[in-house]
Amino acid sequence: MPKSFKIHDRVGWNSEAGRVSGTVIRIHTRDFKVNGYTHHATPDEPQYEIKSSKTDHIASHRASALARIGD
């Protein structure tokens, strides 16, 4: 069964700067644009919008790039 996350879940992912963590703030199930770039999402393969814990940067990732942190 594929991974899925909910709003407020704490997650981690790898970035060019190393391991990053944050909180899911939105779940996209349709294509959406950010800074002129179209992110592709479907109900079967959503994209998660995540606010970084350290920098308040907003990132978007598929579930396959994320891992749940603590519970």
PESUL-V764569 format. One line per field, one symbol per residue. phi: phi as a letter, one per 30 degrees, with the letter a starting at -180 (. if undefined). A space follows every 10 residues. Layout:
phi->???
//
This chain:
phi->.ddbbceidc bbacbedjdb babdcabccb ebcbhicdcc bbedbdcccb cddccidcbb bdedccbdch b
//
